[in-house]
Amino acid sequence: MIEVTEAVYWRLMKLMEEESDDSIIGLRIFVQGGGCSGFQYGFKFADAMEDGDEVFEDDTTGIKVLVDPVSMAYLNGATVDYVKSVAGEQFTIKNPNATSKCGCGSSFGT
């Protein structure tokens, strides 16, 4: 299980409105090899659910966050948030499974 904050769903709603593409159902979060710490997080618009996806859906907007089974193994227990700071705006992941991470927070090791 992962926790997805309301800020994520509301930002996704705005981004999806800007895209003007009715086929987009939400956000796919994935983990792939690479980055300076071994693994890196990826985010992309999702237009379909795939077999085995974990689906997290906002009750208000119906927007979905999808995670494939392999990525879910690395993200279980994580919190996905959307934050604004002086450095900019971005989706962030607080991952209790990460034993190390890079300075920018986009890659991690286990």
C-alpha positions in Angstrom: 0.0 0.0 0.0 1.1 3.6 -0.6 -0.3 6.8 0.6 -1.2 9.4 -2.1 -1.9 12.9 -0.7 -4.8 15.1 -1.8 -2.2 17.6 -3.2 -1.2 14.9 -5.8 -4.7 14.4 -7.0 -5.5 18.1 -7.3 -2.3 18.8 -9.2 -3.0 15.9 -11.5 -6.4 17.3 -12.2 -4.9 20.6 -13.3 -2.2 18.8 -15.4 -4.9 16.6 -17.1 -7.0 19.7 -17.9 -4.0 21.3 -19.5 -3.3 18.2 -21.6 -6.9 18.2 -22.9 -6.6 14.4 -23.6 -9.6 12.5 -22.5 -7.7 9.2 -22.7 -5.6 10.1 -19.7 -6.9 8.4 -16.5 -4.2 9.4 -14.1 -0.6 9.0 -13.2 1.7 6.0 -13.5 4.5 5.8 -10.9 7.3 3.4 -11.6 10.7 2.4 -10.4 13.5 1.6 -12.9 17.2 0.9 -12.7 19.5 3.9 -13.0 20.2 7.2 -11.2 23.2 7.8 -9.0 21.9 5.6 -6.2 20.8 2.5 -8.2 17.1 3.0 -8.8 15.1 6.0 -9.9 11.4 7.0 -9.7 9.5 7.7 -12.9 6.2 9.5 -13.5 4.1 9.5 -16.6 0.5 10.0 -17.6 -1.5 6.7 -17.7 -4.2 6.0 -20.3 -4.9 2.4 -19.3 -4.6 0.0 -16.4 -2.4 -2.9 -16.9 -2.6 -6.4 -15.4 -1.5 -6.5 -11.8 -1.6 -2.7 -11.3 -2.2 -1.4 -7.8 -4.8 1.4 -8.3 -5.2 4.3 -5.9 -8.2 6.4 -6.7 -9.4 9.8 -5.4 -13.0 9.6 -4.3 -13.7 13.2 -5.3 -12.1 13.5 -8.7 -11.9 9.8 -9.9 -8.3 10.4 -10.8 -6.1 7.3 -10.5 -2.5 6.6 -9.5 -1.3 3.3 -10.9 1.7 1.3 -9.8 2.9 -2.0 -11.5 3.7 -5.0 -9.3 7.5 -4.8 -9.6 7.5 -1.1 -8.7 5.1 -1.7 -5.8 7.6 -4.0 -4.2 10.0 -1.0 -3.9 7.2 1.5 -3.0 5.2 -0.4 -0.4 4.7 1.9 2.6 5.7 5.1 0.6 4.0 8.4 0.6 3.5 10.3 -2.7 3.1 14.0 -2.3 3.2 17.2 -4.5 5.2 20.0 -2.9 5.9 23.6 -3.8 9.1 25.3 -2.5 11.6 28.0 -3.5 13.3 25.4 -5.6 10.1 24.7 -7.6 7.2 22.3 -7.7 7.4 18.6 -8.0 6.0 15.2 -7.1 7.9 13.6 -4.2 8.2 10.2 -2.7 9.0 9.5 0.9 10.1 5.8 0.7 10.8 3.9 3.9 12.4 1.1 1.8 15.2 3.3 0.6 18.4 2.8 2.5 20.2 5.5 0.6 19.2 8.3 -1.8 20.7 11.0 -3.9 20.7 14.7 -3.0 17.9 15.6 -5.4 15.6 12.7 -4.2 15.0 11.3 -7.6 17.0 8.1 -7.1 17.5 5.6 -4.2 19.1 2.4 -3.2 17.9 -0.6 -1.2 
